[in-house]
Amino acid sequence: MKIKFRGEEVEVLYHKYGKYIPPTRENPAEYPDIDITKILYKEVDIGPILSDTDLELIYEILIEKLYD
């Protein structure tokens, strides 16, 4: 899936485990586990050089794009 990260378009390759369960009055939403396998910028995997903070931000952007 393509997302915007720091003003550039990157492609995030991932696997989903589980399923999305919408929120109810009693329980918050449950999201499947997402395992990011690669983060491609101009067809080069930049995942190994990103900081933990950057990886968390990409994960959050991906979740928002998938479920909002």
Biopython code that builds the backbone (N, CA, C, O; Angstrom):
import numpy as np
from Bio.PDB.StructureBuilder import StructureBuilder

atoms = [
    (1, "MET", "N", (0.839, -1.158, 0.000)),
    (1, "MET", "CA", (0.000, 0.000, 0.000)),
    (1, "MET", "C", (0.899, 1.241, 0.000)),
    (1, "MET", "O", (1.894, 1.297, 0.723)),
    (2, "LYS", "N", (0.543, 2.211, -0.800)),
    (2, "LYS", "CA", (1.320, 3.443, -0.875)),
    (2, "LYS", "C", (0.798, 4.447, 0.145)),
    (2, "LYS", "O", (-0.408, 4.654, 0.279)),
    (3, "ILE", "N", (1.743, 5.068, 0.867)),
    (3, "ILE", "CA", (1.400, 6.086, 1.860)),
    (3, "ILE", "C", (2.354, 7.264, 1.700)),
    (3, "ILE", "O", (3.410, 7.146, 1.079)),
    (4, "LYS", "N", (1.965, 8.395, 2.268)),
    (4, "LYS", "CA", (2.844, 9.572, 2.309)),
    (4, "LYS", "C", (3.605, 9.540, 3.625)),
    (4, "LYS", "O", (3.007, 9.419, 4.694)),
    (5, "PHE", "N", (4.927, 9.648, 3.541)),
    (5, "PHE", "CA", (5.776, 9.666, 4.727)),
    (5, "PHE", "C", (6.838, 10.736, 4.530)),
    (5, "PHE", "O", (7.648, 10.658, 3.607)),
    (6, "ARG", "N", (6.828, 11.727, 5.400)),
    (6, "ARG", "CA", (7.766, 12.852, 5.325)),
    (6, "ARG", "C", (7.749, 13.520, 3.948)),
    (6, "ARG", "O", (8.790, 13.903, 3.414)),
    (7, "GLY", "N", (6.549, 13.648, 3.391)),
    (7, "GLY", "CA", (6.381, 14.337, 2.121)),
    (7, "GLY", "C", (6.698, 13.510, 0.893)),
    (7, "GLY", "O", (6.598, 14.004, -0.230)),
    (8, "GLU", "N", (7.078, 12.261, 1.090)),
    (8, "GLU", "CA", (7.404, 11.374, -0.030)),
    (8, "GLU", "C", (6.463, 10.178, -0.027)),
    (8, "GLU", "O", (5.959, 9.769, 1.019)),
    (9, "GLU", "N", (6.236, 9.627, -1.208)),
    (9, "GLU", "CA", (5.402, 8.439, -1.307)),
    (9, "GLU", "C", (6.276, 7.204, -1.141)),
    (9, "GLU", "O", (7.266, 7.025, -1.851)),
    (10, "VAL", "N", (5.892, 6.350, -0.189)),
    (10, "VAL", "CA", (6.586, 5.080, 0.011)),
    (10, "VAL", "C", (5.566, 3.958, -0.105)),
    (10, "VAL", "O", (4.375, 4.155, 0.136)),
    (11, "GLU", "N", (6.044, 2.795, -0.474)),
    (11, "GLU", "CA", (5.175, 1.629, -0.555)),
    (11, "GLU", "C", (5.491, 0.712, 0.614)),
    (11, "GLU", "O", (6.641, 0.337, 0.842)),
    (12, "VAL", "N", (4.445, 0.361, 1.347)),
    (12, "VAL", "CA", (4.601, -0.496, 2.511)),
    (12, "VAL", "C", (4.052, -1.878, 2.173)),
    (12, "VAL", "O", (2.884, -2.021, 1.809)),
    (13, "LEU", "N", (4.899, -2.886, 2.297)),
    (13, "LEU", "CA", (4.470, -4.264, 2.099)),
    (13, "LEU", "C", (4.269, -4.880, 3.477)),
    (13, "LEU", "O", (5.105, -4.707, 4.364)),
    (14, "TYR", "N", (3.173, -5.593, 3.660)),
    (14, "TYR", "CA", (2.838, -6.097, 4.988)),
    (14, "TYR", "C", (2.001, -7.356, 4.883)),
    (14, "TYR", "O", (1.473, -7.692, 3.823)),
    (15, "HIS", "N", (1.891, -8.052, 6.024)),
    (15, "HIS", "CA", (0.998, -9.195, 6.180)),
    (15, "HIS", "C", (0.048, -8.872, 7.323)),
    (15, "HIS", "O", (0.439, -8.253, 8.313)),
    (16, "LYS", "N", (-1.208, -9.298, 7.178)),
    (16, "LYS", "CA", (-2.212, -9.125, 8.228)),
    (16, "LYS", "C", (-2.504, -10.484, 8.853)),
    (16, "LYS", "O", (-2.643, -11.490, 8.157)),
    (17, "TYR", "N", (-2.594, -10.490, 10.184)),
    (17, "TYR", "CA", (-2.954, -11.703, 10.911)),
    (17, "TYR", "C", (-4.143, -11.377, 11.798)),
    (17, "TYR", "O", (-4.065, -10.476, 12.633)),
    (18, "GLY", "N", (-5.238, -12.099, 11.628)),
    (18, "GLY", "CA", (-6.444, -11.814, 12.398)),
    (18, "GLY", "C", (-7.410, -11.000, 11.579)),
    (18, "GLY", "O", (-7.280, -10.895, 10.359)),
    (19, "LYS", "N", (-8.399, -10.414, 12.270)),
    (19, "LYS", "CA", (-9.389, -9.629, 11.555)),
    (19, "LYS", "C", (-9.776, -8.396, 12.359)),
    (19, "LYS", "O", (-9.541, -8.320, 13.565)),
    (20, "TYR", "N", (-10.372, -7.433, 11.665)),
    (20, "TYR", "CA", (-10.851, -6.202, 12.286)),
    (20, "TYR", "C", (-12.208, -6.457, 12.907)),
    (20, "TYR", "O", (-13.097, -7.018, 12.266)),
    (21, "ILE", "N", (-12.367, -6.044, 14.158)),
    (21, "ILE", "CA", (-13.659, -6.139, 14.837)),
    (21, "ILE", "C", (-14.056, -4.720, 15.220)),
    (21, "ILE", "O", (-13.371, -4.083, 16.021)),
    (22, "PRO", "N", (-15.162, -4.213, 14.655)),
    (22, "PRO", "CA", (-15.584, -2.836, 14.942)),
    (22, "PRO", "C", (-15.895, -2.638, 16.429)),
    (22, "PRO", "O", (-16.189, -3.598, 17.141)),
    (23, "PRO", "N", (-15.827, -1.394, 16.887)),
    (23, "PRO", "CA", (-16.116, -1.131, 18.293)),
    (23, "PRO", "C", (-17.598, -1.313, 18.602)),
    (23, "PRO", "O", (-18.456, -1.154, 17.733)),
    (24, "THR", "N", (-17.875, -1.645, 19.838)),
    (24, "THR", "CA", (-19.245, -1.709, 20.343)),
    (24, "THR", "C", (-19.326, -0.798, 21.562)),
    (24, "THR", "O", (-18.330, -0.186, 21.948)),
    (25, "ARG", "N", (-20.472, -0.708, 22.150)),
    (25, "ARG", "CA", (-20.596, 0.130, 23.355)),
    (25, "ARG", "C", (-19.717, -0.394, 24.488)),
    (25, "ARG", "O", (-19.191, 0.381, 25.287)),
    (26, "GLU", "N", (-19.565, -1.700, 24.548)),
    (26, "GLU", "CA", (-18.821, -2.316, 25.641)),
    (26, "GLU", "C", (-17.333, -2.485, 25.358)),
    (26, "GLU", "O", (-16.523, -2.488, 26.284)),
    (27, "ASN", "N", (-16.965, -2.626, 24.078)),
    (27, "ASN", "CA", (-15.580, -2.957, 23.731)),
    (27, "ASN", "C", (-15.021, -2.023, 22.662)),
    (27, "ASN", "O", (-15.738, -1.625, 21.743)),
    (28, "PRO", "N", (-13.745, -1.678, 22.782)),
    (28, "PRO", "CA", (-13.119, -0.871, 21.729)),
    (28, "PRO", "C", (-12.872, -1.723, 20.473)),
    (28, "PRO", "O", (-12.987, -2.948, 20.509)),
    (29, "ALA", "N", (-12.540, -1.068, 19.394)),
    (29, "ALA", "CA", (-12.234, -1.792, 18.152)),
    (29, "ALA", "C", (-11.004, -2.667, 18.354)),
    (29, "ALA", "O", (-10.101, -2.326, 19.118)),
    (30, "GLU", "N", (-10.985, -3.793, 17.663)),
    (30, "GLU", "CA", (-9.817, -4.673, 17.661)),
    (30, "GLU", "C", (-9.295, -4.734, 16.235)),
    (30, "GLU", "O", (-10.057, -4.931, 15.288)),
    (31, "TYR", "N", (-8.003, -4.564, 16.096)),
    (31, "TYR", "CA", (-7.373, -4.560, 14.786)),
    (31, "TYR", "C", (-6.523, -5.812, 14.614)),
    (31, "TYR", "O", (-5.988, -6.340, 15.589)),
    (32, "PRO", "N", (-6.396, -6.292, 13.375)),
    (32, "PRO", "CA", (-5.517, -7.432, 13.164)),
    (32, "PRO", "C", (-4.065, -7.026, 13.405)),
    (32, "PRO", "O", (-3.724, -5.845, 13.343)),
    (33, "ASP", "N", (-3.233, -7.994, 13.675)),
    (33, "ASP", "CA", (-1.802, -7.732, 13.794)),
    (33, "ASP", "C", (-1.256, -7.461, 12.403)),
    (33, "ASP", "O", (-1.557, -8.189, 11.457)),
    (34, "ILE", "N", (-0.455, -6.416, 12.282)),
    (34, "ILE", "CA", (0.156, -6.044, 11.009)),
    (34, "ILE", "C", (1.662, -6.250, 11.140)),
    (34, "ILE", "O", (2.295, -5.718, 12.052)),
    (35, "ASP", "N", (2.219, -7.018, 10.233)),
    (35, "ASP", "CA", (3.660, -7.254, 10.197)),
    (35, "ASP", "C", (4.208, -6.594, 8.938)),
    (35, "ASP", "O", (3.997, -7.092, 7.832)),
    (36, "ILE", "N", (4.912, -5.473, 9.102)),
    (36, "ILE", "CA", (5.495, -4.769, 7.959)),
    (36, "ILE", "C", (6.738, -5.535, 7.512)),
    (36, "ILE", "O", (7.656, -5.757, 8.302)),
    (37, "THR", "N", (6.762, -5.934, 6.249)),
    (37, "THR", "CA", (7.893, -6.712, 5.744)),
    (37, "THR", "C", (8.907, -5.847, 5.005)),
    (37, "THR", "O", (10.109, -6.101, 5.080)),
    (38, "LYS", "N", (8.434, -4.829, 4.294)),
    (38, "LYS", "CA", (9.337, -3.934, 3.567)),
    (38, "LYS", "C", (8.717, -2.554, 3.461)),
    (38, "LYS", "O", (7.497, -2.402, 3.420)),
    (39, "ILE", "N", (9.586, -1.549, 3.419)),
    (39, "ILE", "CA", (9.177, -0.177, 3.163)),
    (39, "ILE", "C", (10.022, 0.297, 1.987)),
    (39, "ILE", "O", (11.227, 0.513, 2.121)),
    (40, "LEU", "N", (9.383, 0.454, 0.842)),
    (40, "LEU", "CA", (10.109, 0.761, -0.386)),
    (40, "LEU", "C", (9.993, 2.234, -0.767)),
    (40, "LEU", "O", (8.900, 2.798, -0.807)),
    (41, "TYR", "N", (11.130, 2.833, -1.041)),
    (41, "TYR", "CA", (11.190, 4.187, -1.585)),
    (41, "TYR", "C", (11.981, 4.088, -2.880)),
    (41, "TYR", "O", (13.164, 3.747, -2.879)),
    (42, "LYS", "N", (11.312, 4.389, -3.975)),
    (42, "LYS", "CA", (11.916, 4.253, -5.304)),
    (42, "LYS", "C", (12.517, 2.860, -5.493)),
    (42, "LYS", "O", (13.636, 2.703, -5.981)),
    (43, "GLU", "N", (11.731, 1.850, -5.087)),
    (43, "GLU", "CA", (12.052, 0.433, -5.236)),
    (43, "GLU", "C", (13.243, -0.035, -4.398)),
    (43, "GLU", "O", (13.799, -1.101, -4.662)),
    (44, "VAL", "N", (13.643, 0.753, -3.389)),
    (44, "VAL", "CA", (14.725, 0.369, -2.478)),
    (44, "VAL", "C", (14.129, 0.226, -1.077)),
    (44, "VAL", "O", (13.392, 1.098, -0.617)),
    (45, "ASP", "N", (14.453, -0.881, -0.404)),
    (45, "ASP", "CA", (13.942, -1.112, 0.949)),
    (45, "ASP", "C", (14.696, -0.220, 1.935)),
    (45, "ASP", "O", (15.889, -0.402, 2.178)),
    (46, "ILE", "N", (13.959, 0.759, 2.500)),
    (46, "ILE", "CA", (14.579, 1.686, 3.446)),
    (46, "ILE", "C", (14.287, 1.304, 4.893)),
    (46, "ILE", "O", (14.743, 1.983, 5.814)),
    (47, "GLY", "N", (13.546, 0.248, 5.101)),
    (47, "GLY", "CA", (13.179, -0.178, 6.448)),
    (47, "GLY", "C", (14.354, -0.327, 7.402)),
    (47, "GLY", "O", (14.282, 0.148, 8.535)),
    (48, "PRO", "N", (15.443, -0.980, 6.972)),
    (48, "PRO", "CA", (16.567, -1.190, 7.889)),
    (48, "PRO", "C", (17.252, 0.099, 8.369)),
    (48, "PRO", "O", (17.922, 0.080, 9.402)),
    (49, "ILE", "N", (17.102, 1.197, 7.657)),
    (49, "ILE", "CA", (17.787, 2.428, 8.068)),
    (49, "ILE", "C", (16.873, 3.408, 8.798)),
    (49, "ILE", "O", (17.322, 4.476, 9.214)),
    (50, "LEU", "N", (15.598, 3.058, 8.957)),
    (50, "LEU", "CA", (14.666, 3.935, 9.658)),
    (50, "LEU", "C", (14.760, 3.729, 11.165)),
    (50, "LEU", "O", (15.048, 2.629, 11.635)),
    (51, "SER", "N", (14.516, 4.787, 11.908)),
    (51, "SER", "CA", (14.518, 4.707, 13.370)),
    (51, "SER", "C", (13.243, 4.020, 13.849)),
    (51, "SER", "O", (12.286, 3.868, 13.090)),
    (52, "ASP", "N", (13.239, 3.610, 15.104)),
    (52, "ASP", "CA", (12.041, 3.006, 15.691)),
    (52, "ASP", "C", (10.869, 3.979, 15.662)),
    (52, "ASP", "O", (9.726, 3.577, 15.443)),
    (53, "THR", "N", (11.154, 5.264, 15.883)),
    (53, "THR", "CA", (10.111, 6.293, 15.846)),
    (53, "THR", "C", (9.497, 6.385, 14.452)),
    (53, "THR", "O", (8.277, 6.481, 14.322)),
    (54, "ASP", "N", (10.330, 6.356, 13.405)),
    (54, "ASP", "CA", (9.831, 6.396, 12.033)),
    (54, "ASP", "C", (8.990, 5.158, 11.726)),
    (54, "ASP", "O", (7.942, 5.259, 11.089)),
    (55, "LEU", "N", (9.449, 3.996, 12.177)),
    (55, "LEU", "CA", (8.701, 2.761, 11.935)),
    (55, "LEU", "C", (7.341, 2.796, 12.626)),
    (55, "LEU", "O", (6.346, 2.344, 12.060)),
    (56, "GLU", "N", (7.293, 3.329, 13.841)),
    (56, "GLU", "CA", (6.020, 3.455, 14.548)),
    (56, "GLU", "C", (5.083, 4.411, 13.819)),
    (56, "GLU", "O", (3.884, 4.153, 13.718)),
    (57, "LEU", "N", (5.625, 5.507, 13.312)),
    (57, "LEU", "CA", (4.809, 6.474, 12.571)),
    (57, "LEU", "C", (4.249, 5.841, 11.295)),
    (57, "LEU", "O", (3.076, 6.032, 10.973)),
    (58, "ILE", "N", (5.071, 5.100, 10.577)),
    (58, "ILE", "CA", (4.608, 4.416, 9.362)),
    (58, "ILE", "C", (3.515, 3.411, 9.715)),
    (58, "ILE", "O", (2.523, 3.298, 8.995)),
    (59, "TYR", "N", (3.685, 2.690, 10.804)),
    (59, "TYR", "CA", (2.684, 1.729, 11.252)),
    (59, "TYR", "C", (1.357, 2.443, 11.537)),
    (59, "TYR", "O", (0.298, 1.971, 11.125)),
    (60, "GLU", "N", (1.415, 3.578, 12.240)),
    (60, "GLU", "CA", (0.203, 4.329, 12.554)),
    (60, "GLU", "C", (-0.478, 4.861, 11.296)),
    (60, "GLU", "O", (-1.703, 4.810, 11.189)),
    (61, "ILE", "N", (0.301, 5.368, 10.349)),
    (61, "ILE", "CA", (-0.262, 5.858, 9.088)),
    (61, "ILE", "C", (-0.942, 4.711, 8.340)),
    (61, "ILE", "O", (-2.030, 4.879, 7.790)),
    (62, "LEU", "N", (-0.301, 3.560, 8.326)),
    (62, "LEU", "CA", (-0.857, 2.389, 7.645)),
    (62, "LEU", "C", (-2.175, 1.968, 8.290)),
    (62, "LEU", "O", (-3.147, 1.700, 7.583)),
    (63, "ILE", "N", (-2.222, 1.907, 9.611)),
    (63, "ILE", "CA", (-3.455, 1.549, 10.313)),
    (63, "ILE", "C", (-4.567, 2.541, 9.997)),
    (63, "ILE", "O", (-5.699, 2.141, 9.725)),
    (64, "GLU", "N", (-4.247, 3.836, 10.033)),
    (64, "GLU", "CA", (-5.262, 4.847, 9.714)),
    (64, "GLU", "C", (-5.794, 4.678, 8.309)),
    (64, "GLU", "O", (-7.000, 4.767, 8.080)),
    (65, "LYS", "N", (-4.900, 4.434, 7.366)),
    (65, "LYS", "CA", (-5.325, 4.284, 5.964)),
    (65, "LYS", "C", (-6.166, 3.016, 5.772)),
    (65, "LYS", "O", (-7.111, 3.003, 4.983)),
    (66, "LEU", "N", (-5.819, 1.973, 6.488)),
    (66, "LEU", "CA", (-6.565, 0.717, 6.348)),
    (66, "LEU", "C", (-7.943, 0.757, 7.001)),
    (66, "LEU", "O", (-8.883, 0.151, 6.484)),
    (67, "TYR", "N", (-8.084, 1.462, 8.133)),
    (67, "TYR", "CA", (-9.302, 1.337, 8.931)),
    (67, "TYR", "C", (-10.066, 2.628, 9.160)),
    (67, "TYR", "O", (-11.062, 2.601, 9.883)),
    (68, "ASP", "N", (-9.667, 3.746, 8.596)),
    (68, "ASP", "CA", (-10.443, 4.972, 8.749)),
    (68, "ASP", "C", (-11.216, 5.299, 7.496)),
    (68, "ASP", "O", (-11.926, 6.304, 7.453)),
]
sb = StructureBuilder()
sb.init_structure("model")
sb.init_model(0)
sb.init_chain("A")
sb.init_seg("    ")
for serial, (resi, resn, name, xyz) in enumerate(atoms, 1):
    if name == "N":
        sb.init_residue(resn, " ", resi, " ")
    sb.init_atom(name, np.array(xyz, "f"), 0.0, 1.0, " ", f" {name:<3s}", serial, name[0])
structure = sb.get_structure()
